[in-house]
Amino acid sequence: STWLPVHPDHGVRNVEAQLEDPDSILNLHRRLLAARKGSPALSLGEYRPLDELPDGVLGWERTHGDDRRLVLLNLATRYEFVDGVHGTIEVGTTVHREGEAVDGRLLLAAHEGVVVRPA
């Protein structure tokens, strides 16, 4: 018995379970930290908000020298398309999108976010 109450879901909501799930918030944070460490744009770069995005989509560009990244977040509860995106998804809220090429039109699921390395 512990002196503090334990959440009833402690058997499935714990670090061990998160480590085993590639799409867990723990593993997403690890991938985001690795991307930030490997990119001067993400760690030191200038911030510029992206204009003309669909309703519910928030986006910005980070640049430092020749290094650039686009960050796009779909805050809506529906799919959204973002036009004019060319590059490779470096980090996504779902790991299966990482490495995916984007050639002009990016489809974002509801509540999905990506970091894109522009082409």
Buried (B, 14 or more C-beta within 10 A) or exposed (E): EEEEEEEEEEEEEEEEBBEEEEEBEEBBEEBBEEBBEEBBBBEEBEEEEBEEBBEBBEBBBBBBEEBBBBBBBBBBEEEBEBEEBBBBBBBBBBBEBBEBEBEEEBEBBEEBBBBBBBE
